[in-house]
Amino acid sequence: MSSPDERQRVERVPGSRRARLTPAPGTDVAPETPDADADADAPSTSSDTGPNDDRLRADVPPHY
């Protein structure tokens, strides 16, 4: 079984209702950032709106 030093701990956060877990052992705590250059060069294959978007926004469910 693992020793207590190798486990996550629960930390209280002052002024917050929720607690926070410490990072798990053996994990990378730095968040990954998306590559800005890859997004700029990628061609857009889908448009922001589709052919049925206006109709879908106008439709009202029967229970309204």
Jmol script that loads the backbone (N, CA, C; Angstrom):
load data "model"
ATOM      1  N   MET A   1       0.841  -1.171   0.000  1.00  0.00           N
ATOM      2  CA  MET A   1       0.000   0.000   0.000  1.00  0.00           C
ATOM      3  C   MET A   1       0.888   1.235   0.000  1.00  0.00           C
ATOM      4  N   SER A   2       0.414   2.353  -0.522  1.00  0.00           N
ATOM      5  CA  SER A   2       1.234   3.556  -0.619  1.00  0.00           C
ATOM      6  C   SER A   2       1.323   4.269   0.722  1.00  0.00           C
ATOM      7  N   SER A   3       2.423   4.980   0.889  1.00  0.00           N
ATOM      8  CA  SER A   3       2.612   5.730   2.127  1.00  0.00           C
ATOM      9  C   SER A   3       1.774   7.010   2.094  1.00  0.00           C
ATOM     10  N   PRO A   4       1.484   7.599   3.237  1.00  0.00           N
ATOM     11  CA  PRO A   4       0.654   8.809   3.263  1.00  0.00           C
ATOM     12  C   PRO A   4       1.261   9.984   2.502  1.00  0.00           C
ATOM     13  N   ASP A   5       2.586  10.019   2.339  1.00  0.00           N
ATOM     14  CA  ASP A   5       3.225  11.117   1.621  1.00  0.00           C
ATOM     15  C   ASP A   5       2.955  11.053   0.117  1.00  0.00           C
ATOM     16  N   GLU A   6       2.619   9.877  -0.405  1.00  0.00           N
ATOM     17  CA  GLU A   6       2.423   9.699  -1.834  1.00  0.00           C
ATOM     18  C   GLU A   6       0.973   9.848  -2.262  1.00  0.00           C
ATOM     19  N   ARG A   7       0.097  10.224  -1.365  1.00  0.00           N
ATOM     20  CA  ARG A   7      -1.322  10.332  -1.681  1.00  0.00           C
ATOM     21  C   ARG A   7      -1.740  11.785  -1.831  1.00  0.00           C
ATOM     22  N   GLN A   8      -2.883  11.982  -2.475  1.00  0.00           N
ATOM     23  CA  GLN A   8      -3.461  13.315  -2.549  1.00  0.00           C
ATOM     24  C   GLN A   8      -4.022  13.683  -1.184  1.00  0.00           C
ATOM     25  N   ARG A   9      -3.980  14.961  -0.868  1.00  0.00           N
ATOM     26  CA  ARG A   9      -4.553  15.439   0.369  1.00  0.00           C
ATOM     27  C   ARG A   9      -5.645  16.457   0.055  1.00  0.00           C
ATOM     28  N   VAL A  10      -6.571  16.596   0.969  1.00  0.00           N
ATOM     29  CA  VAL A  10      -7.632  17.589   0.845  1.00  0.00           C
ATOM     30  C   VAL A  10      -7.173  18.836   1.583  1.00  0.00           C
ATOM     31  N   GLU A  11      -7.192  19.979   0.888  1.00  0.00           N
ATOM     32  CA  GLU A  11      -6.800  21.245   1.497  1.00  0.00           C
ATOM     33  C   GLU A  11      -8.018  22.139   1.599  1.00  0.00           C
ATOM     34  N   ARG A  12      -8.167  22.783   2.712  1.00  0.00           N
ATOM     35  CA  ARG A  12      -9.243  23.748   2.883  1.00  0.00           C
ATOM     36  C   ARG A  12      -8.849  25.047   2.201  1.00  0.00           C
ATOM     37  N   VAL A  13      -9.822  25.691   1.566  1.00  0.00           N
ATOM     38  CA  VAL A  13      -9.598  26.966   0.903  1.00  0.00           C
ATOM     39  C   VAL A  13     -10.341  28.025   1.706  1.00  0.00           C
ATOM     40  N   PRO A  14      -9.627  28.974   2.296  1.00  0.00           N
ATOM     41  CA  PRO A  14     -10.293  29.992   3.109  1.00  0.00           C
ATOM     42  C   PRO A  14     -11.281  30.810   2.268  1.00  0.00           C
ATOM     43  N   GLY A  15     -12.466  31.013   2.798  1.00  0.00           N
ATOM     44  CA  GLY A  15     -13.474  31.809   2.115  1.00  0.00           C
ATOM     45  C   GLY A  15     -14.224  31.066   1.029  1.00  0.00           C
ATOM     46  N   SER A  16     -14.011  29.772   0.896  1.00  0.00           N
ATOM     47  CA  SER A  16     -14.669  28.983  -0.129  1.00  0.00           C
ATOM     48  C   SER A  16     -15.428  27.829   0.521  1.00  0.00           C
ATOM     49  N   ARG A  17     -16.503  27.422  -0.117  1.00  0.00           N
ATOM     50  CA  ARG A  17     -17.273  26.290   0.392  1.00  0.00           C
ATOM     51  C   ARG A  17     -16.661  24.965  -0.024  1.00  0.00           C
ATOM     52  N   ARG A  18     -15.832  24.986  -1.038  1.00  0.00           N
ATOM     53  CA  ARG A  18     -15.258  23.744  -1.560  1.00  0.00           C
ATOM     54  C   ARG A  18     -13.799  23.595  -1.149  1.00  0.00           C
ATOM     55  N   ALA A  19     -13.387  22.362  -1.026  1.00  0.00           N
ATOM     56  CA  ALA A  19     -12.001  22.055  -0.722  1.00  0.00           C
ATOM     57  C   ALA A  19     -11.257  21.794  -2.035  1.00  0.00           C
ATOM     58  N   ARG A  20      -9.948  21.684  -1.938  1.00  0.00           N
ATOM     59  CA  ARG A  20      -9.126  21.453  -3.126  1.00  0.00           C
ATOM     60  C   ARG A  20      -8.230  20.258  -2.862  1.00  0.00           C
ATOM     61  N   LEU A  21      -8.022  19.444  -3.883  1.00  0.00           N
ATOM     62  CA  LEU A  21      -7.111  18.302  -3.776  1.00  0.00           C
ATOM     63  C   LEU A  21      -5.723  18.725  -4.214  1.00  0.00           C
ATOM     64  N   THR A  22      -4.720  18.201  -3.548  1.00  0.00           N
ATOM     65  CA  THR A  22      -3.353  18.423  -4.000  1.00  0.00           C
ATOM     66  C   THR A  22      -3.124  17.577  -5.247  1.00  0.00           C
ATOM     67  N   PRO A  23      -2.148  17.922  -6.072  1.00  0.00           N
ATOM     68  CA  PRO A  23      -1.892  17.127  -7.278  1.00  0.00           C
ATOM     69  C   PRO A  23      -1.533  15.678  -6.937  1.00  0.00           C
ATOM     70  N   ALA A  24      -1.971  14.775  -7.782  1.00  0.00           N
ATOM     71  CA  ALA A  24      -1.657  13.363  -7.588  1.00  0.00           C
ATOM     72  C   ALA A  24      -0.179  13.131  -7.874  1.00  0.00           C
ATOM     73  N   PRO A  25       0.443  12.221  -7.145  1.00  0.00           N
ATOM     74  CA  PRO A  25       1.856  11.952  -7.381  1.00  0.00           C
ATOM     75  C   PRO A  25       2.087  11.400  -8.785  1.00  0.00           C
ATOM     76  N   GLY A  26       3.139  11.884  -9.409  1.00  0.00           N
ATOM     77  CA  GLY A  26       3.493  11.401 -10.739  1.00  0.00           C
ATOM     78  C   GLY A  26       2.732  12.077 -11.864  1.00  0.00           C
ATOM     79  N   THR A  27       2.003  13.154 -11.574  1.00  0.00           N
ATOM     80  CA  THR A  27       1.262  13.858 -12.617  1.00  0.00           C
ATOM     81  C   THR A  27       1.897  15.213 -12.878  1.00  0.00           C
ATOM     82  N   ASP A  28       1.632  15.752 -14.047  1.00  0.00           N
ATOM     83  CA  ASP A  28       2.124  17.063 -14.430  1.00  0.00           C
ATOM     84  C   ASP A  28       1.085  18.096 -14.008  1.00  0.00           C
ATOM     85  N   VAL A  29       1.465  19.042 -13.182  1.00  0.00           N
ATOM     86  CA  VAL A  29       0.502  20.009 -12.663  1.00  0.00           C
ATOM     87  C   VAL A  29       0.324  21.212 -13.578  1.00  0.00           C
ATOM     88  N   ALA A  30       1.181  21.374 -14.578  1.00  0.00           N
ATOM     89  CA  ALA A  30       1.061  22.504 -15.504  1.00  0.00           C
ATOM     90  C   ALA A  30      -0.013  22.198 -16.549  1.00  0.00           C
ATOM     91  N   PRO A  31      -0.982  23.099 -16.731  1.00  0.00           N
ATOM     92  CA  PRO A  31      -2.019  22.848 -17.740  1.00  0.00           C
ATOM     93  C   PRO A  31      -1.448  22.952 -19.147  1.00  0.00           C
ATOM     94  N   GLU A  32      -2.016  22.194 -20.045  1.00  0.00           N
ATOM     95  CA  GLU A  32      -1.577  22.263 -21.427  1.00  0.00           C
ATOM     96  C   GLU A  32      -2.200  23.477 -22.091  1.00  0.00           C
ATOM     97  N   THR A  33      -1.417  24.168 -22.899  1.00  0.00           N
ATOM     98  CA  THR A  33      -1.937  25.316 -23.631  1.00  0.00           C
ATOM     99  C   THR A  33      -2.022  24.948 -25.099  1.00  0.00           C
ATOM    100  N   PRO A  34      -3.079  25.351 -25.781  1.00  0.00           N
ATOM    101  CA  PRO A  34      -3.185  25.041 -27.214  1.00  0.00           C
ATOM    102  C   PRO A  34      -2.139  25.824 -27.999  1.00  0.00           C
ATOM    103  N   ASP A  35      -1.689  25.220 -29.055  1.00  0.00           N
ATOM    104  CA  ASP A  35      -0.698  25.850 -29.913  1.00  0.00           C
ATOM    105  C   ASP A  35      -1.389  26.886 -30.790  1.00  0.00           C
ATOM    106  N   ALA A  36      -1.069  28.154 -30.625  1.00  0.00           N
ATOM    107  CA  ALA A  36      -1.731  29.238 -31.359  1.00  0.00           C
ATOM    108  C   ALA A  36      -1.403  29.177 -32.850  1.00  0.00           C
ATOM    109  N   ASP A  37      -0.185  28.760 -33.209  1.00  0.00           N
ATOM    110  CA  ASP A  37       0.193  28.700 -34.623  1.00  0.00           C
ATOM    111  C   ASP A  37      -0.573  27.613 -35.361  1.00  0.00           C
ATOM    112  N   ALA A  38      -0.864  26.506 -34.727  1.00  0.00           N
ATOM    113  CA  ALA A  38      -1.579  25.409 -35.380  1.00  0.00           C
ATOM    114  C   ALA A  38      -3.010  25.816 -35.700  1.00  0.00           C
ATOM    115  N   ASP A  39      -3.644  26.596 -34.825  1.00  0.00           N
ATOM    116  CA  ASP A  39      -5.016  27.025 -35.067  1.00  0.00           C
ATOM    117  C   ASP A  39      -5.113  28.032 -36.197  1.00  0.00           C
ATOM    118  N   ALA A  40      -4.121  28.879 -36.349  1.00  0.00           N
ATOM    119  CA  ALA A  40      -4.160  29.912 -37.379  1.00  0.00           C
ATOM    120  C   ALA A  40      -3.990  29.324 -38.778  1.00  0.00           C
ATOM    121  N   ASP A  41      -3.207  28.254 -38.902  1.00  0.00           N
ATOM    122  CA  ASP A  41      -2.943  27.674 -40.218  1.00  0.00           C
ATOM    123  C   ASP A  41      -3.996  26.650 -40.645  1.00  0.00           C
ATOM    124  N   ALA A  42      -4.788  26.164 -39.715  1.00  0.00           N
ATOM    125  CA  ALA A  42      -5.760  25.122 -40.034  1.00  0.00           C
ATOM    126  C   ALA A  42      -6.921  25.701 -40.834  1.00  0.00           C
ATOM    127  N   PRO A  43      -7.266  25.078 -41.960  1.00  0.00           N
ATOM    128  CA  PRO A  43      -8.407  25.574 -42.734  1.00  0.00           C
ATOM    129  C   PRO A  43      -9.714  25.252 -42.036  1.00  0.00           C
ATOM    130  N   SER A  44     -10.658  26.138 -42.172  1.00  0.00           N
ATOM    131  CA  SER A  44     -11.963  25.933 -41.548  1.00  0.00           C
ATOM    132  C   SER A  44     -12.816  25.092 -42.480  1.00  0.00           C
ATOM    133  N   THR A  45     -13.248  23.926 -41.995  1.00  0.00           N
ATOM    134  CA  THR A  45     -14.064  23.041 -42.821  1.00  0.00           C
ATOM    135  C   THR A  45     -15.545  23.206 -42.545  1.00  0.00           C
ATOM    136  N   SER A  46     -15.903  23.829 -41.411  1.00  0.00           N
ATOM    137  CA  SER A  46     -17.312  24.022 -41.106  1.00  0.00           C
ATOM    138  C   SER A  46     -17.596  25.507 -40.921  1.00  0.00           C
ATOM    139  N   SER A  47     -18.767  25.908 -41.318  1.00  0.00           N
ATOM    140  CA  SER A  47     -19.137  27.302 -41.139  1.00  0.00           C
ATOM    141  C   SER A  47     -19.784  27.482 -39.774  1.00  0.00           C
ATOM    142  N   ASP A  48     -19.956  28.717 -39.372  1.00  0.00           N
ATOM    143  CA  ASP A  48     -20.555  28.999 -38.071  1.00  0.00           C
ATOM    144  C   ASP A  48     -22.041  28.674 -38.058  1.00  0.00           C
ATOM    145  N   THR A  49     -22.684  28.791 -39.197  1.00  0.00           N
ATOM    146  CA  THR A  49     -24.118  28.495 -39.266  1.00  0.00           C
ATOM    147  C   THR A  49     -24.362  27.461 -40.356  1.00  0.00           C
ATOM    148  N   GLY A  50     -25.391  26.688 -40.163  1.00  0.00           N
ATOM    149  CA  GLY A  50     -25.763  25.670 -41.130  1.00  0.00           C
ATOM    150  C   GLY A  50     -27.054  26.053 -41.818  1.00  0.00           C
ATOM    151  N   PRO A  51     -27.499  25.237 -42.761  1.00  0.00           N
ATOM    152  CA  PRO A  51     -28.699  25.572 -43.525  1.00  0.00           C
ATOM    153  C   PRO A  51     -29.981  25.537 -42.692  1.00  0.00           C
ATOM    154  N   ASN A  52     -29.998  24.800 -41.581  1.00  0.00           N
ATOM    155  CA  ASN A  52     -31.217  24.669 -40.786  1.00  0.00           C
ATOM    156  C   ASN A  52     -31.179  25.452 -39.472  1.00  0.00           C
ATOM    157  N   ASP A  53     -30.141  26.252 -39.242  1.00  0.00           N
ATOM    158  CA  ASP A  53     -30.013  26.951 -37.976  1.00  0.00           C
ATOM    159  C   ASP A  53     -31.163  27.913 -37.711  1.00  0.00           C
ATOM    160  N   ASP A  54     -31.595  28.674 -38.707  1.00  0.00           N
ATOM    161  CA  ASP A  54     -32.686  29.626 -38.501  1.00  0.00           C
ATOM    162  C   ASP A  54     -33.978  28.905 -38.113  1.00  0.00           C
ATOM    163  N   ARG A  55     -34.249  27.797 -38.772  1.00  0.00           N
ATOM    164  CA  ARG A  55     -35.468  27.045 -38.466  1.00  0.00           C
ATOM    165  C   ARG A  55     -35.402  26.448 -37.060  1.00  0.00           C
ATOM    166  N   LEU A  56     -34.230  25.917 -36.675  1.00  0.00           N
ATOM    167  CA  LEU A  56     -34.091  25.331 -35.346  1.00  0.00           C
ATOM    168  C   LEU A  56     -34.253  26.379 -34.247  1.00  0.00           C
ATOM    169  N   ARG A  57     -33.762  27.580 -34.482  1.00  0.00           N
ATOM    170  CA  ARG A  57     -33.901  28.641 -33.480  1.00  0.00           C
ATOM    171  C   ARG A  57     -35.341  29.137 -33.383  1.00  0.00           C
ATOM    172  N   ALA A  58     -36.092  29.079 -34.486  1.00  0.00           N
ATOM    173  CA  ALA A  58     -37.478  29.550 -34.490  1.00  0.00           C
ATOM    174  C   ALA A  58     -38.438  28.516 -33.940  1.00  0.00           C
ATOM    175  N   ASP A  59     -38.111  27.228 -34.028  1.00  0.00           N
ATOM    176  CA  ASP A  59     -38.995  26.191 -33.532  1.00  0.00           C
ATOM    177  C   ASP A  59     -39.188  26.295 -32.023  1.00  0.00           C
ATOM    178  N   VAL A  60     -40.407  26.075 -31.581  1.00  0.00           N
ATOM    179  CA  VAL A  60     -40.734  26.114 -30.162  1.00  0.00           C
ATOM    180  C   VAL A  60     -41.278  24.739 -29.779  1.00  0.00           C
ATOM    181  N   PRO A  61     -40.774  24.164 -28.697  1.00  0.00           N
ATOM    182  CA  PRO A  61     -41.274  22.872 -28.274  1.00  0.00           C
ATOM    183  C   PRO A  61     -42.768  22.934 -27.959  1.00  0.00           C
ATOM    184  N   PRO A  62     -43.495  21.829 -28.082  1.00  0.00           N
ATOM    185  CA  PRO A  62     -44.945  21.858 -27.884  1.00  0.00           C
ATOM    186  C   PRO A  62     -45.374  22.208 -26.461  1.00  0.00           C
ATOM    187  N   HIS A  63     -44.517  22.042 -25.479  1.00  0.00           N
ATOM    188  CA  HIS A  63     -44.939  22.324 -24.114  1.00  0.00           C
ATOM    189  C   HIS A  63     -44.794  23.798 -23.736  1.00  0.00           C
ATOM    190  N   TYR A  64     -44.353  24.662 -24.653  1.00  0.00           N
ATOM    191  CA  TYR A  64     -44.232  26.089 -24.357  1.00  0.00           C
ATOM    192  C   TYR A  64     -45.533  26.781 -24.577  1.00  0.00           C
TER     193      TYR A  64
END
end "model"
wireframe off; spacefill off
backbone 0.3
color backbone group
